[in-house]
Amino acid sequence: YKLWNGLKAVDYVPGICCACGMRSRLGFLFPTRLRSFFCNPGANYIWEKQRTGGFEGEIASVVPWLHGKPVVVLSSMEAMQQVLGYSDDFDKLTREPGTALFGTNVVMLQKEPWKKHRRVLNPAFSNKLYALVWKESMRMFRDMVDTEAWDKKQSVDIPLLNDLTTKFTINIVASCAFDFPSTWSNSIASVGDEMTLQKCLKVVLDDIAVRLLAPKWAYYIFPFGALKRVDTAFSTIFRFMRAQIALRREKLVSEDMSDEDTQGKNTIFNNIVKANMEGGKFAFSEEEVIGNTFIMLFAGHETTARTLNSLLSLLALYQDEQDKVYQEIKQILPDGRDPTFEDFESFTQIRNCIQEAMRLYPPFVALDREVMKDVQLGVTNKVTGEKEHSVVIKKGTHIVVNLLGIHYNPRHFPDPETFKPSRWDDGSVNPDAFGGFGQGPRACIGRKFSLAEATCFAVMLLRDWRVEVDLAEGETPQQWQRRVLTDKVNGQRGLGPISVKFVRRKSQ
Ligand code: HEM
């Protein structure tokens, strides 16, 4: 009966039938290896599908017979625009599991309550913030080089690129969004007694399914390592946030709020805490303060770190592209001077490389929405892109906008597997097919924040160092990319362990 209803809800769009739904909690728990007799797509389904040739059509369905909701997966630009646009037919999920874990926040709320949150946060995202991001990224980069004593070395081995980039991006979001002082040697990423903040944030990401599935009492009864780890991670982060919120409240009370200086401090954290203190129509509850603090800390670092990981790996693989970036840096900074925020827009090669890295390895592989009333979805021809017919999708159905599928759709991106940064300014692609930062009213508020940070990091690094990877004997760059990046990539955990080497440039 469940299957029958599910098939009706998706208007019999072709796809797979399975035991557990694509986004169901139980589906995250059960092994996907049981597929042959107990089909379970699992948490990493989008990447697995991509590695084996992608979904059959630009619209596909995944309908469960045991647990979870029917899902429609969309892999075309046209469908992405329809779903992520301004229409009221689609919204964020009514029961977003993340809200229970992190608290009510701007990312997960549905349209009406979301407006208040955006209103509180918007003023903080200004050019003043992006200039600060640039300045802090410069300071942190120099501090990293000094502390790690890179200036005394001709080459530096980076056994785990992810650890380096994550520490960098946590420090930047801490100082620019929250005004927490941080240096490379005394980093905010290292606070915490039992577990460092950096480790806690990683555990939250890796073991989110455990937190979602385990009831509270399980933590007191079962001695499992994963439960203990997740509990320590969540309690450390929440303790840290509560302490910081209390301190900020005291600071804001002691400052005169009508003072011109204080008014000028439209920082992200100040705005969140002030929205709770000032009351009124746009007041935040305690729970909303926690939820937004958490989401800003989290969304503000992890995605940028992943982008830097894919960017640096791809530039290490495609040395000719790295050379083009280096030539541009030399041209913009002819005397070897440090880059300034005013130079930001001039680094077009790096911008194209970042966009291309995000196309191939988008930090969010898919975006979730819910159908709010029965709706017609256009079905396009895979080759021409012409609308062929429509299907009627029932209210309550879960929509997955498959960013990975769209980014590898040859209709939008010819030769999609190839890292080709020039495609972004040679007129060969429609930029609207890029969904890395989302689209429409819920598109990423931190886009320019992260682009300023990633650009500054990349310019500082590539000006002085060449990035290299160790290819196995006889291995081509494409084979390395497949072995180390694509095959290890995981929808929840991002890219696998990447080791690279920074080699000092000869002109140094
Ligand atoms: C490369 C880095 C980043 C990527 C790839 C990224 C990606 C995204 C995507 C795809 C969305 C849309 C989600 C959806 O439609 O369901 C989003 C929303 C959001 N991002 Fe980012 N993001 C990045 C950096 C940041 C940073 C640095 C911040 C904050 C400092 C941030 C804060 C947010 C917030 C608050 C939203 C929710 C916007 C809303 O619903 O109004 N992001 N991001």
Residues whose N, C-alpha, C, O or C-beta is under 5 A from the ligand:
A	BS01	HEM	V106 V107 M296 A299 G300 T303 T304 T307 P363 F364 L367 G435 G436 F437 G438 P441 R442 A443 C444 I445 G446 R447 F449 S450
